[in-house]
């Protein structure tokens, strides 16, 4: 499937846009920039930051429309919504079809380095001198080592102590099926209990409990998340991703002869094509607006620790990270945004 991406201001010009002249005409003409009301934490946070920037820095009217991902992506294709702030490219059939039809474009990189895989707490490998924890598995680097009896014993399942425990995603999540397939392909299913918590909240609670108590834990997780901002986690190495390997892992009846790492992820601002041409100054902001992953994780941890919503976290980011977002906007917009935060 071919994906059309806007990558760089030169590409915006190639679409027939101009970063001068009409500049903010879309907003000055009284149009509202409507955002997908993304429900997951990172998407909600990033959406609020960009909405704040456009509203206070560029005098735009902004709004967010709630809905599920499929509905919101279709709305962007129809120009009922203009911006989907955290589009994981290539993951959605709705989005891929809209790309092929020229209805949407991917602008910039929302963040770089998103990942998913199998993790252990850092103290398992490095120890934690402040907490008096000695390294438990200083040589552990790869999933390929997990069949070693010493690691099986380290990650002992409390209900079936002859085996280790792998903490998987909840049943019904895509990642649960993939990790289950990996356990089989790595020939670890005879050594580890494939433990599936009931909910995402239960998964987080199990990780948090183990980490705070300094206990060994082997589990699936992903980034960006609040958990990555709160705790130091180490991802275990896996064989390099390949399309052929992934095709078998992702099929319910696929061969379980080999496994590999999760595919790399490209995350961009999903934008309606017509809007991108009509609002070049906004497109230029999105082109530059790459969030450092550690700042996303930190902001999500801030939300969790302080029990605040995405809008509060967005304003905190704007107050404390002007060195980051200030590079995305014009000097005039930066001054207006900073003034609005006083």
N, C-alpha and C positions, 0 to 999 in steps of 0.2 A: 504494500500500500504506500503510495507516494504522499508525503506530507509537505504542504507549502508552509514555509516559515519566513517571517521577516526577521532578518538577523543583521542589525546594523542600520544606521541612518541612511546609508547609501541605498539599501534595499527599499526603504520607505520612499526615497526619491524615485526609485525605479518604478514604483507603483503609481507614479504621477502625483506624488504628494509634494508639499513644500513645507519646510519648517519655519518659514517666514511668511509675511503677507497676511493671509487669512487667519493665522495662528489660532486664537481662542474663539473664532467666530461661532463654533458649535455651541459654546456655552453662552457667549454674549447675545446670541440670537434667542436665548430663552429655553433652549433644549435641556432636558434632564438626562444626565448620564446614568443609566440604570445598570446596576451590578447584579450578578448572580449572588443570591443570599446563601453562600456555601455554609453547610452546617458543621463540617469538621473544624477542629480548633485552629489549625494553621491557616486554612482557607479563610475562616472568619476573621482572624487577626489581620492577615494581609489585605483582605478586602477593606477593612476599616481604615487601615493606614492610607491606602490609595484614595479612598473616598475623602478622608480628611485633607489630604494633599490637594486634590482637585477642588474641593469646596472652599478651603481657606486660601490656597495659593493661586488658584486660577478662576475664582468666582463662579464655579460651576454649581448648578443644582444637581444633587446626587440622590440616589435612592437604591435600596437593595430589595430584590424580589425573592421571597423564600420559595423553596421547592426541592425536589430531588434532583440529582445530577443529570439524569437523562432529560427531564423536562427543561431544566435550565440551559443545557447545551443546545437543545432544539430551539429555545427562545433566543439564544445568541445567533443561531443560524438565520432566524426569521427577523432579526433586528428588533425584537421586542425587548431584549436585553442587549447591552452593548459589550460588557466585559465580564469574562469568567476569569477571576484573578489567579486561580491555581489549577490550570488544566494539565493533567498528566497525559502527555501526548502519546497517541497510539493505543491507549487503553480502552477507548470507547468507540463502538461502531457508529453511534450517532455522530460523534465528532469527526471521525474519519470520512464518513459520507459527506458531511458538510464541507470538509477540506477539499475533497475531490470535486465538489460542485462550485468551488470558489466562493462560498458564502462566508467563510471564516478564515482568519489567519492567526498564526501564533507569533506573538511579538515578544522579543526579549527572552529573558530567563528569570522566572519568579525567584527561584533559588537554585543553587547548584550543589550536588552532593547528596541528594536524597537517597536513602538506601534501605534495604530490608535484608534480613538474614538471621543467622543464629548467633546469639550473644551469651556472654557470661559477665558478671560484675567484674570490674577491673581488679578488685582485691583477690579474686581467685588466682590470678596470674601474678600480680605485682605485690600483693599484700597491702596493708594499710597501717603504717607505723603509728599514726595518731590514735587508731582504735585498737592497737595491739594485735593486729591480724597478720599472721605470717602467710607468705605465698602458699597456696594450696596446690597449685599446678603450674609452676613457673615455666615449664616447657610446652604448655598447651598453646598451640597456634592454629590448628586446623581441625575441621570436622573429621578428617580421615583418622585422627588419633582417638576418637571417642570410643572405639570398640575395645581399646586397651582396658583390661579389668580394673586397673587403678582409677581410671576415670569413671567407669561404670559405678564403682564403689563410692567415688567422691560425690556423684550426683544421685545417690541412693534414693529410690522411691520409698517414702515412709510406709506405704501400704503394701508394697511388694519388694522387700529389701534385697531380694536376689537380683533385682534389676535397678538400673538407673531410671531417672525421670526426665523426660523432655517435655517442657511446658509449651504446648502448641497454642494456636489461635482457637477461639471458640468454634464449635461446629457450625458450618454454614458460611464461614468466611472463606474467601478464595485462598488465602494463605494457609488455612488449615489443610485443605486438600493437597496443596503443593508440598507442605512440610511432611505430611503423611507419606506422600510418594517418595520424598527424599529419604525418610527413615528406611523405607524398603530398599531403595536403590543403593544406599550406603551400607546396607545389610546391618542396620542398627535396630531393626524392629524386634529382634530376639533379645537384645541387650537393654532396651529402654521401654518403659511404659510411655505410651503416647497419650499424655494427659491433656485433655481439652477443658479449659474452664468454661463456665456457663455463659459468661459475658465478657466484653472488653474491660469493664470495670473490675471484674474478678481477676482478669489477667494482670492488670495494673496493680491490684492489691497484693497479689502473690509476689510480684517482683519487688514492690516496695517493702513488704514484710521481710523478705529474704535479705534485701540489701541493708536495711536498718539493723538487722540482727547479725550481719556479717556471715550469712550462710551461703554455701555454694548453690548455684542455680544455672541450669542450661535452658534456654528459652528462645523463641522467635520474637523479634521485635522490628521496628522500623523507625525512620526519621524523616521529617521533623515531628517531634512529639514533646510534651511536657516532661516525660520520663527521661528523655535524652538531655534535657536541660537541667534536671535535678540530680541525676546520678551519672557516674562514669562507667560506661559499659564498653566492652571490647567485642568486636565482631570476629568470629572465627572464619578462617580462610576456607574457600571451597574451590573446586575446579572451575576454570573459566566458563562463562556462559557461552552456549551455542544454540542456534535456532533448533537444530535437530534434537539436542538434549531436552530443551524446554518443551518442544512439541510433545514429547513422550510424557514428561512430568505433568503437563497440564491436561492431559487426557485421562478420563476416569479409567479407561481400559488400556492405557499406554504401557509400554514396556518399562520395567523397573531395573534396567541393566546398568544404568549410569545416572548420575545426578550432577548438577552444576549450580553455580551461583545464580541468584535472581538477576534478571536483566537490568541494565542501567536505565535510569529514568531521566527523561527530559521534561521539565516543568516550565510552562510559559504562560503568558497572559493570552487567553483565548478571546479574540476580538472579532466582532462582526466586520466583514470586509468593507461594506459601505461606510460604516462609522469611521473606520481607520482612514479612509480617504477624506472624509468630511472634517475630521478632527486631528490634523497632523500634529498639533502641539501636544495633545494628550498621548498620541502614539509615540511621540519622542520621549515623553516621560516614562512610559511603560518600557520602552526599549532600554532605558538606563536603570530601571528600578529592580536591580537584583539584590535580594536580601541575603546577607551572610547567614549561613545555616545556623551558626552558633547563636546569632541574635534571634532567629525564629524560635529555636529551642529555649533560649533564655526567656523570651517573652511568654511562651506557653507555660513555662515553669512559674513565672510571675503571676499568670492568671490562676494557676492551680493553688499556689501558696497563699495568695491574697483573696481567693474566691471572688475574682472580678471578671467581668465580661470582656469581650474582644475590643470594644470601644475604649474602655479604660486602659487596657494594655497598649492599644494603638497610640493613645495620647502620651503614655509614658515613654514609648519608643520614640515618638517625635520630640519629646522634651530632652531625652538623654542621648539620642543617637543622631544629632544633626550632622555630625561628620560623615555619616553614612548616607542619609536621605538627601542631604544638602547637595550632593553630587548629581542628583537626579533631576533637579529643577533649576529654573532660572534664578539669578540673584534676587530679582524682584519678588518672585514667588516665595523664595526662602525667607525673605524678610517678613512677608505677610503671614506666613505660617508661624514663624517664631513669635510674631506679635500676638497672634490669636491664642497662643499657649500661655501668655503671661497672666 
